[in-house]
Amino acid sequence: MKIKTLVAASLSALLITAAAGSAASACTQEELTTKVNEVTTAIQAAVMKDPNKAQEIMTKSQEMQAKYQGTTDMSEACKAYDELLEFLKK
């Protein structure tokens, strides 16, 4: 449960950063919110299925956050969530 909270906090940080971005981005705030919800659900499912995968998920989430940290473009934030979701589906 602690890992899910940490991952959610990381994802929230990226969402807040992206929310400050341009409204003219290819990705809308609604799309980004949907992606956040999809990733959160996928993380919960993955950890429930295999608790040993929690650390790997956390590491990937941190890598994603570092890669896109400071972005103000919502399309970049959406891309980050897409990458994490693809990783979770593996």
PyMOL Python script that loads the backbone (N, CA, C, O; Angstrom):
from pymol import cmd

cmd.read_pdbstr("""\
ATOM      1  N   MET A   1       0.821  -1.189   0.000  1.00  0.00           N
ATOM      2  CA  MET A   1       0.000   0.000   0.000  1.00  0.00           C
ATOM      3  C   MET A   1       0.871   1.261   0.000  1.00  0.00           C
ATOM      4  O   MET A   1       0.524   2.262  -0.627  1.00  0.00           O
ATOM      5  N   LYS A   2       1.995   1.203   0.702  1.00  0.00           N
ATOM      6  CA  LYS A   2       2.889   2.338   0.778  1.00  0.00           C
ATOM      7  C   LYS A   2       3.465   2.676  -0.593  1.00  0.00           C
ATOM      8  O   LYS A   2       3.583   3.850  -0.944  1.00  0.00           O
ATOM      9  N   ILE A   3       3.825   1.653  -1.370  1.00  0.00           N
ATOM     10  CA  ILE A   3       4.369   1.869  -2.712  1.00  0.00           C
ATOM     11  C   ILE A   3       3.342   2.562  -3.591  1.00  0.00           C
ATOM     12  O   ILE A   3       3.685   3.482  -4.332  1.00  0.00           O
ATOM     13  N   LYS A   4       2.084   2.134  -3.520  1.00  0.00           N
ATOM     14  CA  LYS A   4       1.045   2.761  -4.337  1.00  0.00           C
ATOM     15  C   LYS A   4       0.913   4.234  -3.989  1.00  0.00           C
ATOM     16  O   LYS A   4       0.697   5.060  -4.876  1.00  0.00           O
ATOM     17  N   THR A   5       1.037   4.573  -2.730  1.00  0.00           N
ATOM     18  CA  THR A   5       0.953   5.955  -2.303  1.00  0.00           C
ATOM     19  C   THR A   5       2.120   6.762  -2.858  1.00  0.00           C
ATOM     20  O   THR A   5       1.935   7.887  -3.322  1.00  0.00           O
ATOM     21  N   LEU A   6       3.316   6.192  -2.810  1.00  0.00           N
ATOM     22  CA  LEU A   6       4.486   6.883  -3.342  1.00  0.00           C
ATOM     23  C   LEU A   6       4.381   7.089  -4.846  1.00  0.00           C
ATOM     24  O   LEU A   6       4.705   8.162  -5.354  1.00  0.00           O
ATOM     25  N   VAL A   7       3.931   6.072  -5.550  1.00  0.00           N
ATOM     26  CA  VAL A   7       3.770   6.190  -6.999  1.00  0.00           C
ATOM     27  C   VAL A   7       2.715   7.239  -7.316  1.00  0.00           C
ATOM     28  O   VAL A   7       2.902   8.062  -8.212  1.00  0.00           O
ATOM     29  N   ALA A   8       1.611   7.213  -6.586  1.00  0.00           N
ATOM     30  CA  ALA A   8       0.551   8.195  -6.807  1.00  0.00           C
ATOM     31  C   ALA A   8       1.070   9.614  -6.578  1.00  0.00           C
ATOM     32  O   ALA A   8       0.718  10.533  -7.317  1.00  0.00           O
ATOM     33  N   ALA A   9       1.901   9.789  -5.558  1.00  0.00           N
ATOM     34  CA  ALA A   9       2.471  11.105  -5.293  1.00  0.00           C
ATOM     35  C   ALA A   9       3.370  11.548  -6.443  1.00  0.00           C
ATOM     36  O   ALA A   9       3.351  12.714  -6.835  1.00  0.00           O
ATOM     37  N   SER A  10       4.148  10.626  -6.976  1.00  0.00           N
ATOM     38  CA  SER A  10       5.012  10.953  -8.115  1.00  0.00           C
ATOM     39  C   SER A  10       4.182  11.352  -9.328  1.00  0.00           C
ATOM     40  O   SER A  10       4.488  12.324 -10.018  1.00  0.00           O
ATOM     41  N   LEU A  11       3.146  10.595  -9.568  1.00  0.00           N
ATOM     42  CA  LEU A  11       2.283  10.882 -10.715  1.00  0.00           C
ATOM     43  C   LEU A  11       1.569  12.207 -10.529  1.00  0.00           C
ATOM     44  O   LEU A  11       1.395  12.964 -11.484  1.00  0.00           O
ATOM     45  N   SER A  12       1.155  12.490  -9.305  1.00  0.00           N
ATOM     46  CA  SER A  12       0.487  13.756  -9.020  1.00  0.00           C
ATOM     47  C   SER A  12       1.408  14.932  -9.278  1.00  0.00           C
ATOM     48  O   SER A  12       0.974  15.964  -9.790  1.00  0.00           O
ATOM     49  N   ALA A  13       2.673  14.783  -8.928  1.00  0.00           N
ATOM     50  CA  ALA A  13       3.638  15.857  -9.167  1.00  0.00           C
ATOM     51  C   ALA A  13       3.743  16.162 -10.649  1.00  0.00           C
ATOM     52  O   ALA A  13       3.808  17.325 -11.046  1.00  0.00           O
ATOM     53  N   LEU A  14       3.760  15.127 -11.463  1.00  0.00           N
ATOM     54  CA  LEU A  14       3.826  15.328 -12.903  1.00  0.00           C
ATOM     55  C   LEU A  14       2.546  15.980 -13.413  1.00  0.00           C
ATOM     56  O   LEU A  14       2.600  16.856 -14.276  1.00  0.00           O
ATOM     57  N   LEU A  15       1.410  15.568 -12.896  1.00  0.00           N
ATOM     58  CA  LEU A  15       0.127  16.135 -13.307  1.00  0.00           C
ATOM     59  C   LEU A  15       0.060  17.617 -12.975  1.00  0.00           C
ATOM     60  O   LEU A  15      -0.388  18.416 -13.797  1.00  0.00           O
ATOM     61  N   ILE A  16       0.495  17.988 -11.792  1.00  0.00           N
ATOM     62  CA  ILE A  16       0.468  19.390 -11.383  1.00  0.00           C
ATOM     63  C   ILE A  16       1.373  20.221 -12.277  1.00  0.00           C
ATOM     64  O   ILE A  16       1.007  21.327 -12.677  1.00  0.00           O
ATOM     65  N   THR A  17       2.545  19.701 -12.592  1.00  0.00           N
ATOM     66  CA  THR A  17       3.473  20.408 -13.470  1.00  0.00           C
ATOM     67  C   THR A  17       2.845  20.607 -14.840  1.00  0.00           C
ATOM     68  O   THR A  17       2.928  21.691 -15.417  1.00  0.00           O
ATOM     69  N   ALA A  18       2.225  19.570 -15.353  1.00  0.00           N
ATOM     70  CA  ALA A  18       1.631  19.648 -16.687  1.00  0.00           C
ATOM     71  C   ALA A  18       0.419  20.571 -16.699  1.00  0.00           C
ATOM     72  O   ALA A  18       0.150  21.231 -17.703  1.00  0.00           O
ATOM     73  N   ALA A  19      -0.301  20.619 -15.610  1.00  0.00           N
ATOM     74  CA  ALA A  19      -1.494  21.464 -15.542  1.00  0.00           C
ATOM     75  C   ALA A  19      -1.139  22.935 -15.696  1.00  0.00           C
ATOM     76  O   ALA A  19      -1.969  23.737 -16.124  1.00  0.00           O
ATOM     77  N   ALA A  20       0.070  23.281 -15.354  1.00  0.00           N
ATOM     78  CA  ALA A  20       0.517  24.663 -15.489  1.00  0.00           C
ATOM     79  C   ALA A  20       0.864  25.001 -16.932  1.00  0.00           C
ATOM     80  O   ALA A  20       1.155  26.155 -17.247  1.00  0.00           O
ATOM     81  N   GLY A  21       0.836  24.010 -17.805  1.00  0.00           N
ATOM     82  CA  GLY A  21       1.241  24.187 -19.196  1.00  0.00           C
ATOM     83  C   GLY A  21       0.199  24.866 -20.052  1.00  0.00           C
ATOM     84  O   GLY A  21      -0.838  25.328 -19.577  1.00  0.00           O
ATOM     85  N   SER A  22       0.508  24.909 -21.309  1.00  0.00           N
ATOM     86  CA  SER A  22      -0.307  25.581 -22.299  1.00  0.00           C
ATOM     87  C   SER A  22      -1.637  24.874 -22.532  1.00  0.00           C
ATOM     88  O   SER A  22      -1.693  23.649 -22.631  1.00  0.00           O
ATOM     89  N   ALA A  23      -2.685  25.649 -22.616  1.00  0.00           N
ATOM     90  CA  ALA A  23      -4.008  25.090 -22.901  1.00  0.00           C
ATOM     91  C   ALA A  23      -4.130  24.690 -24.358  1.00  0.00           C
ATOM     92  O   ALA A  23      -5.058  23.969 -24.726  1.00  0.00           O
ATOM     93  N   ALA A  24      -3.225  25.139 -25.178  1.00  0.00           N
ATOM     94  CA  ALA A  24      -3.274  24.838 -26.606  1.00  0.00           C
ATOM     95  C   ALA A  24      -2.589  23.513 -26.943  1.00  0.00           C
ATOM     96  O   ALA A  24      -2.434  23.183 -28.119  1.00  0.00           O
ATOM     97  N   SER A  25      -2.184  22.763 -25.946  1.00  0.00           N
ATOM     98  CA  SER A  25      -1.501  21.490 -26.185  1.00  0.00           C
ATOM     99  C   SER A  25      -2.414  20.497 -26.868  1.00  0.00           C
ATOM    100  O   SER A  25      -3.638  20.620 -26.824  1.00  0.00           O
ATOM    101  N   ALA A  26      -1.797  19.506 -27.503  1.00  0.00           N
ATOM    102  CA  ALA A  26      -2.560  18.466 -28.181  1.00  0.00           C
ATOM    103  C   ALA A  26      -3.309  17.588 -27.193  1.00  0.00           C
ATOM    104  O   ALA A  26      -4.299  16.954 -27.557  1.00  0.00           O
ATOM    105  N   CYS A  27      -2.861  17.544 -25.976  1.00  0.00           N
ATOM    106  CA  CYS A  27      -3.488  16.739 -24.935  1.00  0.00           C
ATOM    107  C   CYS A  27      -4.242  17.677 -23.998  1.00  0.00           C
ATOM    108  O   CYS A  27      -3.683  18.658 -23.509  1.00  0.00           O
ATOM    109  N   THR A  28      -5.484  17.378 -23.758  1.00  0.00           N
ATOM    110  CA  THR A  28      -6.287  18.247 -22.892  1.00  0.00           C
ATOM    111  C   THR A  28      -6.166  17.836 -21.431  1.00  0.00           C
ATOM    112  O   THR A  28      -5.681  16.749 -21.119  1.00  0.00           O
ATOM    113  N   GLN A  29      -6.607  18.705 -20.550  1.00  0.00           N
ATOM    114  CA  GLN A  29      -6.612  18.408 -19.124  1.00  0.00           C
ATOM    115  C   GLN A  29      -7.476  17.183 -18.847  1.00  0.00           C
ATOM    116  O   GLN A  29      -7.130  16.361 -17.999  1.00  0.00           O
ATOM    117  N   GLU A  30      -8.589  17.053 -19.550  1.00  0.00           N
ATOM    118  CA  GLU A  30      -9.480  15.902 -19.358  1.00  0.00           C
ATOM    119  C   GLU A  30      -8.787  14.609 -19.770  1.00  0.00           C
ATOM    120  O   GLU A  30      -8.892  13.598 -19.076  1.00  0.00           O
ATOM    121  N   GLU A  31      -8.076  14.638 -20.899  1.00  0.00           N
ATOM    122  CA  GLU A  31      -7.344  13.453 -21.348  1.00  0.00           C
ATOM    123  C   GLU A  31      -6.262  13.076 -20.345  1.00  0.00           C
ATOM    124  O   GLU A  31      -6.061  11.900 -20.041  1.00  0.00           O
ATOM    125  N   LEU A  32      -5.575  14.083 -19.839  1.00  0.00           N
ATOM    126  CA  LEU A  32      -4.525  13.836 -18.864  1.00  0.00           C
ATOM    127  C   LEU A  32      -5.103  13.229 -17.589  1.00  0.00           C
ATOM    128  O   LEU A  32      -4.530  12.294 -17.028  1.00  0.00           O
ATOM    129  N   THR A  33      -6.221  13.754 -17.136  1.00  0.00           N
ATOM    130  CA  THR A  33      -6.874  13.208 -15.936  1.00  0.00           C
ATOM    131  C   THR A  33      -7.290  11.761 -16.161  1.00  0.00           C
ATOM    132  O   THR A  33      -7.143  10.929 -15.266  1.00  0.00           O
ATOM    133  N   THR A  34      -7.802  11.455 -17.332  1.00  0.00           N
ATOM    134  CA  THR A  34      -8.182  10.081 -17.666  1.00  0.00           C
ATOM    135  C   THR A  34      -6.965   9.163 -17.622  1.00  0.00           C
ATOM    136  O   THR A  34      -7.033   8.049 -17.102  1.00  0.00           O
ATOM    137  N   LYS A  35      -5.863   9.637 -18.167  1.00  0.00           N
ATOM    138  CA  LYS A  35      -4.635   8.838 -18.173  1.00  0.00           C
ATOM    139  C   LYS A  35      -4.125   8.596 -16.750  1.00  0.00           C
ATOM    140  O   LYS A  35      -3.656   7.503 -16.431  1.00  0.00           O
ATOM    141  N   VAL A  36      -4.218   9.602 -15.912  1.00  0.00           N
ATOM    142  CA  VAL A  36      -3.810   9.452 -14.510  1.00  0.00           C
ATOM    143  C   VAL A  36      -4.644   8.360 -13.850  1.00  0.00           C
ATOM    144  O   VAL A  36      -4.107   7.505 -13.147  1.00  0.00           O
ATOM    145  N   ASN A  37      -5.931   8.388 -14.072  1.00  0.00           N
ATOM    146  CA  ASN A  37      -6.817   7.378 -13.486  1.00  0.00           C
ATOM    147  C   ASN A  37      -6.500   5.983 -14.021  1.00  0.00           C
ATOM    148  O   ASN A  37      -6.501   5.014 -13.261  1.00  0.00           O
ATOM    149  N   GLU A  38      -6.229   5.872 -15.321  1.00  0.00           N
ATOM    150  CA  GLU A  38      -5.881   4.581 -15.921  1.00  0.00           C
ATOM    151  C   GLU A  38      -4.584   4.034 -15.329  1.00  0.00           C
ATOM    152  O   GLU A  38      -4.491   2.847 -15.014  1.00  0.00           O
ATOM    153  N   VAL A  39      -3.594   4.897 -15.181  1.00  0.00           N
ATOM    154  CA  VAL A  39      -2.307   4.468 -14.627  1.00  0.00           C
ATOM    155  C   VAL A  39      -2.470   4.062 -13.170  1.00  0.00           C
ATOM    156  O   VAL A  39      -1.916   3.049 -12.744  1.00  0.00           O
ATOM    157  N   THR A  40      -3.216   4.832 -12.410  1.00  0.00           N
ATOM    158  CA  THR A  40      -3.440   4.497 -11.002  1.00  0.00           C
ATOM    159  C   THR A  40      -4.107   3.136 -10.866  1.00  0.00           C
ATOM    160  O   THR A  40      -3.701   2.321 -10.037  1.00  0.00           O
ATOM    161  N   THR A  41      -5.126   2.889 -11.677  1.00  0.00           N
ATOM    162  CA  THR A  41      -5.817   1.597 -11.653  1.00  0.00           C
ATOM    163  C   THR A  41      -4.877   0.471 -12.066  1.00  0.00           C
ATOM    164  O   THR A  41      -4.881  -0.601 -11.461  1.00  0.00           O
ATOM    165  N   ALA A  42      -4.072   0.715 -13.099  1.00  0.00           N
ATOM    166  CA  ALA A  42      -3.128  -0.306 -13.567  1.00  0.00           C
ATOM    167  C   ALA A  42      -2.063  -0.609 -12.517  1.00  0.00           C
ATOM    168  O   ALA A  42      -1.664  -1.762 -12.353  1.00  0.00           O
ATOM    169  N   ILE A  43      -1.605   0.414 -11.811  1.00  0.00           N
ATOM    170  CA  ILE A  43      -0.623   0.203 -10.740  1.00  0.00           C
ATOM    171  C   ILE A  43      -1.228  -0.650  -9.639  1.00  0.00           C
ATOM    172  O   ILE A  43      -0.608  -1.605  -9.173  1.00  0.00           O
ATOM    173  N   GLN A  44      -2.426  -0.309  -9.229  1.00  0.00           N
ATOM    174  CA  GLN A  44      -3.090  -1.082  -8.176  1.00  0.00           C
ATOM    175  C   GLN A  44      -3.265  -2.537  -8.589  1.00  0.00           C
ATOM    176  O   GLN A  44      -3.019  -3.443  -7.794  1.00  0.00           O
ATOM    177  N   ALA A  45      -3.688  -2.764  -9.824  1.00  0.00           N
ATOM    178  CA  ALA A  45      -3.886  -4.127 -10.316  1.00  0.00           C
ATOM    179  C   ALA A  45      -2.566  -4.887 -10.372  1.00  0.00           C
ATOM    180  O   ALA A  45      -2.503  -6.054  -9.987  1.00  0.00           O
ATOM    181  N   ALA A  46      -1.523  -4.234 -10.846  1.00  0.00           N
ATOM    182  CA  ALA A  46      -0.219  -4.896 -10.963  1.00  0.00           C
ATOM    183  C   ALA A  46       0.345  -5.269  -9.602  1.00  0.00           C
ATOM    184  O   ALA A  46       0.908  -6.351  -9.435  1.00  0.00           O
ATOM    185  N   VAL A  47       0.193  -4.375  -8.627  1.00  0.00           N
ATOM    186  CA  VAL A  47       0.721  -4.639  -7.280  1.00  0.00           C
ATOM    187  C   VAL A  47      -0.098  -5.723  -6.585  1.00  0.00           C
ATOM    188  O   VAL A  47       0.447  -6.542  -5.845  1.00  0.00           O
ATOM    189  N   MET A  48      -1.388  -5.726  -6.822  1.00  0.00           N
ATOM    190  CA  MET A  48      -2.241  -6.769  -6.230  1.00  0.00           C
ATOM    191  C   MET A  48      -1.893  -8.130  -6.829  1.00  0.00           C
ATOM    192  O   MET A  48      -1.870  -9.141  -6.126  1.00  0.00           O
ATOM    193  N   LYS A  49      -1.625  -8.144  -8.120  1.00  0.00           N
ATOM    194  CA  LYS A  49      -1.305  -9.389  -8.817  1.00  0.00           C
ATOM    195  C   LYS A  49       0.075  -9.905  -8.418  1.00  0.00           C
ATOM    196  O   LYS A  49       0.259 -11.104  -8.204  1.00  0.00           O
ATOM    197  N   ASP A  50       1.034  -9.004  -8.320  1.00  0.00           N
ATOM    198  CA  ASP A  50       2.406  -9.394  -7.993  1.00  0.00           C
ATOM    199  C   ASP A  50       3.040  -8.316  -7.117  1.00  0.00           C
ATOM    200  O   ASP A  50       3.630  -7.366  -7.633  1.00  0.00           O
ATOM    201  N   PRO A  51       2.922  -8.458  -5.794  1.00  0.00           N
ATOM    202  CA  PRO A  51       3.482  -7.453  -4.879  1.00  0.00           C
ATOM    203  C   PRO A  51       4.982  -7.235  -5.061  1.00  0.00           C
ATOM    204  O   PRO A  51       5.498  -6.163  -4.744  1.00  0.00           O
ATOM    205  N   ASN A  52       5.680  -8.249  -5.571  1.00  0.00           N
ATOM    206  CA  ASN A  52       7.116  -8.113  -5.794  1.00  0.00           C
ATOM    207  C   ASN A  52       7.443  -7.128  -6.918  1.00  0.00           C
ATOM    208  O   ASN A  52       8.581  -6.675  -7.039  1.00  0.00           O
ATOM    209  N   LYS A  53       6.454  -6.801  -7.730  1.00  0.00           N
ATOM    210  CA  LYS A  53       6.665  -5.887  -8.855  1.00  0.00           C
ATOM    211  C   LYS A  53       6.572  -4.412  -8.417  1.00  0.00           C
ATOM    212  O   LYS A  53       6.860  -3.512  -9.206  1.00  0.00           O
ATOM    213  N   ALA A  54       6.179  -4.176  -7.185  1.00  0.00           N
ATOM    214  CA  ALA A  54       5.982  -2.808  -6.696  1.00  0.00           C
ATOM    215  C   ALA A  54       7.237  -1.962  -6.821  1.00  0.00           C
ATOM    216  O   ALA A  54       7.167  -0.809  -7.246  1.00  0.00           O
ATOM    217  N   GLN A  55       8.380  -2.519  -6.456  1.00  0.00           N
ATOM    218  CA  GLN A  55       9.625  -1.751  -6.539  1.00  0.00           C
ATOM    219  C   GLN A  55       9.970  -1.408  -7.984  1.00  0.00           C
ATOM    220  O   GLN A  55      10.421  -0.300  -8.272  1.00  0.00           O
ATOM    221  N   GLU A  56       9.759  -2.344  -8.877  1.00  0.00           N
ATOM    222  CA  GLU A  56      10.026  -2.101 -10.303  1.00  0.00           C
ATOM    223  C   GLU A  56       9.117  -0.989 -10.838  1.00  0.00           C
ATOM    224  O   GLU A  56       9.558  -0.135 -11.607  1.00  0.00           O
ATOM    225  N   ILE A  57       7.860  -1.008 -10.427  1.00  0.00           N
ATOM    226  CA  ILE A  57       6.910   0.021 -10.847  1.00  0.00           C
ATOM    227  C   ILE A  57       7.337   1.381 -10.301  1.00  0.00           C
ATOM    228  O   ILE A  57       7.296   2.386 -11.011  1.00  0.00           O
ATOM    229  N   MET A  58       7.742   1.404  -9.051  1.00  0.00           N
ATOM    230  CA  MET A  58       8.186   2.656  -8.432  1.00  0.00           C
ATOM    231  C   MET A  58       9.406   3.212  -9.167  1.00  0.00           C
ATOM    232  O   MET A  58       9.486   4.413  -9.425  1.00  0.00           O
ATOM    233  N   THR A  59      10.343   2.342  -9.500  1.00  0.00           N
ATOM    234  CA  THR A  59      11.546   2.768 -10.222  1.00  0.00           C
ATOM    235  C   THR A  59      11.172   3.365 -11.575  1.00  0.00           C
ATOM    236  O   THR A  59      11.674   4.425 -11.948  1.00  0.00           O
ATOM    237  N   LYS A  60      10.295   2.690 -12.306  1.00  0.00           N
ATOM    238  CA  LYS A  60       9.865   3.178 -13.621  1.00  0.00           C
ATOM    239  C   LYS A  60       9.138   4.517 -13.483  1.00  0.00           C
ATOM    240  O   LYS A  60       9.328   5.417 -14.301  1.00  0.00           O
ATOM    241  N   SER A  61       8.320   4.642 -12.465  1.00  0.00           N
ATOM    242  CA  SER A  61       7.601   5.887 -12.225  1.00  0.00           C
ATOM    243  C   SER A  61       8.571   7.030 -11.952  1.00  0.00           C
ATOM    244  O   SER A  61       8.385   8.138 -12.454  1.00  0.00           O
ATOM    245  N   GLN A  62       9.601   6.763 -11.159  1.00  0.00           N
ATOM    246  CA  GLN A  62      10.598   7.783 -10.864  1.00  0.00           C
ATOM    247  C   GLN A  62      11.378   8.169 -12.114  1.00  0.00           C
ATOM    248  O   GLN A  62      11.686   9.344 -12.316  1.00  0.00           O
ATOM    249  N   GLU A  63      11.700   7.187 -12.956  1.00  0.00           N
ATOM    250  CA  GLU A  63      12.389   7.471 -14.213  1.00  0.00           C
ATOM    251  C   GLU A  63      11.534   8.371 -15.100  1.00  0.00           C
ATOM    252  O   GLU A  63      12.033   9.322 -15.701  1.00  0.00           O
ATOM    253  N   MET A  64      10.246   8.061 -15.175  1.00  0.00           N
ATOM    254  CA  MET A  64       9.325   8.839 -15.976  1.00  0.00           C
ATOM    255  C   MET A  64       9.237  10.262 -15.435  1.00  0.00           C
ATOM    256  O   MET A  64       9.252  11.223 -16.203  1.00  0.00           O
ATOM    257  N   GLN A  65       9.146  10.394 -14.136  1.00  0.00           N
ATOM    258  CA  GLN A  65       9.040  11.712 -13.524  1.00  0.00           C
ATOM    259  C   GLN A  65      10.300  12.528 -13.814  1.00  0.00           C
ATOM    260  O   GLN A  65      10.211  13.710 -14.146  1.00  0.00           O
ATOM    261  N   ALA A  66      11.454  11.911 -13.692  1.00  0.00           N
ATOM    262  CA  ALA A  66      12.714  12.607 -13.959  1.00  0.00           C
ATOM    263  C   ALA A  66      12.802  13.045 -15.421  1.00  0.00           C
ATOM    264  O   ALA A  66      13.256  14.148 -15.726  1.00  0.00           O
ATOM    265  N   LYS A  67      12.363  12.170 -16.311  1.00  0.00           N
ATOM    266  CA  LYS A  67      12.433  12.449 -17.744  1.00  0.00           C
ATOM    267  C   LYS A  67      11.567  13.652 -18.127  1.00  0.00           C
ATOM    268  O   LYS A  67      11.965  14.467 -18.959  1.00  0.00           O
ATOM    269  N   TYR A  68      10.393  13.759 -17.523  1.00  0.00           N
ATOM    270  CA  TYR A  68       9.445  14.794 -17.913  1.00  0.00           C
ATOM    271  C   TYR A  68       9.314  15.915 -16.889  1.00  0.00           C
ATOM    272  O   TYR A  68       8.477  16.803 -17.045  1.00  0.00           O
ATOM    273  N   GLN A  69      10.133  15.880 -15.844  1.00  0.00           N
ATOM    274  CA  GLN A  69      10.057  16.902 -14.807  1.00  0.00           C
ATOM    275  C   GLN A  69      10.287  18.286 -15.402  1.00  0.00           C
ATOM    276  O   GLN A  69      11.197  18.488 -16.207  1.00  0.00           O
ATOM    277  N   GLY A  70       9.474  19.205 -15.007  1.00  0.00           N
ATOM    278  CA  GLY A  70       9.618  20.574 -15.477  1.00  0.00           C
ATOM    279  C   GLY A  70       8.891  20.863 -16.776  1.00  0.00           C
ATOM    280  O   GLY A  70       8.884  22.000 -17.247  1.00  0.00           O
ATOM    281  N   THR A  71       8.284  19.849 -17.354  1.00  0.00           N
ATOM    282  CA  THR A  71       7.551  20.077 -18.602  1.00  0.00           C
ATOM    283  C   THR A  71       6.313  20.929 -18.322  1.00  0.00           C
ATOM    284  O   THR A  71       5.655  20.774 -17.293  1.00  0.00           O
ATOM    285  N   THR A  72       6.017  21.802 -19.231  1.00  0.00           N
ATOM    286  CA  THR A  72       4.803  22.606 -19.120  1.00  0.00           C
ATOM    287  C   THR A  72       3.868  22.306 -20.288  1.00  0.00           C
ATOM    288  O   THR A  72       2.871  22.997 -20.496  1.00  0.00           O
ATOM    289  N   ASP A  73       4.201  21.282 -21.033  1.00  0.00           N
ATOM    290  CA  ASP A  73       3.418  20.881 -22.191  1.00  0.00           C
ATOM    291  C   ASP A  73       2.596  19.650 -21.823  1.00  0.00           C
ATOM    292  O   ASP A  73       3.153  18.595 -21.520  1.00  0.00           O
ATOM    293  N   MET A  74       1.286  19.784 -21.850  1.00  0.00           N
ATOM    294  CA  MET A  74       0.434  18.659 -21.456  1.00  0.00           C
ATOM    295  C   MET A  74       0.599  17.472 -22.385  1.00  0.00           C
ATOM    296  O   MET A  74       0.400  16.334 -21.958  1.00  0.00           O
ATOM    297  N   SER A  75       0.955  17.697 -23.632  1.00  0.00           N
ATOM    298  CA  SER A  75       1.147  16.554 -24.530  1.00  0.00           C
ATOM    299  C   SER A  75       2.345  15.723 -24.078  1.00  0.00           C
ATOM    300  O   SER A  75       2.349  14.503 -24.242  1.00  0.00           O
ATOM    301  N   GLU A  76       3.362  16.375 -23.511  1.00  0.00           N
ATOM    302  CA  GLU A  76       4.509  15.653 -22.968  1.00  0.00           C
ATOM    303  C   GLU A  76       4.093  14.856 -21.729  1.00  0.00           C
ATOM    304  O   GLU A  76       4.540  13.725 -21.535  1.00  0.00           O
ATOM    305  N   ALA A  77       3.249  15.441 -20.904  1.00  0.00           N
ATOM    306  CA  ALA A  77       2.763  14.733 -19.719  1.00  0.00           C
ATOM    307  C   ALA A  77       1.924  13.528 -20.133  1.00  0.00           C
ATOM    308  O   ALA A  77       2.045  12.455 -19.543  1.00  0.00           O
ATOM    309  N   CYS A  78       1.075  13.700 -21.143  1.00  0.00           N
ATOM    310  CA  CYS A  78       0.272  12.578 -21.636  1.00  0.00           C
ATOM    311  C   CYS A  78       1.184  11.473 -22.175  1.00  0.00           C
ATOM    312  O   CYS A  78       0.923  10.287 -21.969  1.00  0.00           O
ATOM    313  N   LYS A  79       2.241  11.867 -22.857  1.00  0.00           N
ATOM    314  CA  LYS A  79       3.196  10.904 -23.389  1.00  0.00           C
ATOM    315  C   LYS A  79       3.836  10.111 -22.244  1.00  0.00           C
ATOM    316  O   LYS A  79       4.032   8.900 -22.353  1.00  0.00           O
ATOM    317  N   ALA A  80       4.153  10.792 -21.161  1.00  0.00           N
ATOM    318  CA  ALA A  80       4.745  10.129 -19.993  1.00  0.00           C
ATOM    319  C   ALA A  80       3.797   9.088 -19.415  1.00  0.00           C
ATOM    320  O   ALA A  80       4.208   7.970 -19.103  1.00  0.00           O
ATOM    321  N   TYR A  81       2.539   9.455 -19.275  1.00  0.00           N
ATOM    322  CA  TYR A  81       1.567   8.499 -18.751  1.00  0.00           C
ATOM    323  C   TYR A  81       1.351   7.337 -19.708  1.00  0.00           C
ATOM    324  O   TYR A  81       1.165   6.201 -19.273  1.00  0.00           O
ATOM    325  N   ASP A  82       1.374   7.613 -21.012  1.00  0.00           N
ATOM    326  CA  ASP A  82       1.256   6.540 -22.001  1.00  0.00           C
ATOM    327  C   ASP A  82       2.410   5.551 -21.867  1.00  0.00           C
ATOM    328  O   ASP A  82       2.213   4.338 -21.933  1.00  0.00           O
ATOM    329  N   GLU A  83       3.622   6.089 -21.676  1.00  0.00           N
ATOM    330  CA  GLU A  83       4.796   5.228 -21.510  1.00  0.00           C
ATOM    331  C   GLU A  83       4.667   4.354 -20.263  1.00  0.00           C
ATOM    332  O   GLU A  83       4.965   3.160 -20.298  1.00  0.00           O
ATOM    333  N   LEU A  84       4.226   4.953 -19.175  1.00  0.00           N
ATOM    334  CA  LEU A  84       4.086   4.188 -17.941  1.00  0.00           C
ATOM    335  C   LEU A  84       2.979   3.149 -18.077  1.00  0.00           C
ATOM    336  O   LEU A  84       3.132   2.025 -17.598  1.00  0.00           O
ATOM    337  N   LEU A  85       1.892   3.495 -18.708  1.00  0.00           N
ATOM    338  CA  LEU A  85       0.797   2.548 -18.909  1.00  0.00           C
ATOM    339  C   LEU A  85       1.249   1.380 -19.772  1.00  0.00           C
ATOM    340  O   LEU A  85       0.895   0.234 -19.496  1.00  0.00           O
ATOM    341  N   GLU A  86       2.017   1.654 -20.803  1.00  0.00           N
ATOM    342  CA  GLU A  86       2.548   0.581 -21.661  1.00  0.00           C
ATOM    343  C   GLU A  86       3.444  -0.350 -20.838  1.00  0.00           C
ATOM    344  O   GLU A  86       3.370  -1.570 -20.982  1.00  0.00           O
ATOM    345  N   PHE A  87       4.283   0.222 -19.982  1.00  0.00           N
ATOM    346  CA  PHE A  87       5.134  -0.567 -19.115  1.00  0.00           C
ATOM    347  C   PHE A  87       4.307  -1.459 -18.187  1.00  0.00           C
ATOM    348  O   PHE A  87       4.649  -2.618 -17.956  1.00  0.00           O
ATOM    349  N   LEU A  88       3.226  -0.907 -17.665  1.00  0.00           N
ATOM    350  CA  LEU A  88       2.385  -1.670 -16.729  1.00  0.00           C
ATOM    351  C   LEU A  88       1.636  -2.809 -17.409  1.00  0.00           C
ATOM    352  O   LEU A  88       1.307  -3.808 -16.769  1.00  0.00           O
ATOM    353  N   LYS A  89       1.371  -2.666 -18.681  1.00  0.00           N
ATOM    354  CA  LYS A  89       0.649  -3.706 -19.421  1.00  0.00           C
ATOM    355  C   LYS A  89       1.521  -4.902 -19.771  1.00  0.00           C
ATOM    356  O   LYS A  89       1.004  -5.947 -20.166  1.00  0.00           O
ATOM    357  N   LYS A  90       2.842  -4.763 -19.632  1.00  0.00           N
ATOM    358  CA  LYS A  90       3.760  -5.849 -19.974  1.00  0.00           C
ATOM    359  C   LYS A  90       3.666  -6.962 -18.970  1.00  0.00           C
ATOM    360  O   LYS A  90       4.367  -7.966 -19.093  1.00  0.00           O
TER     361      LYS A  90
END
""", "prot")
cmd.dss("prot")
cmd.show_as("cartoon", "prot")
cmd.util.cbc("prot")
cmd.orient("prot")
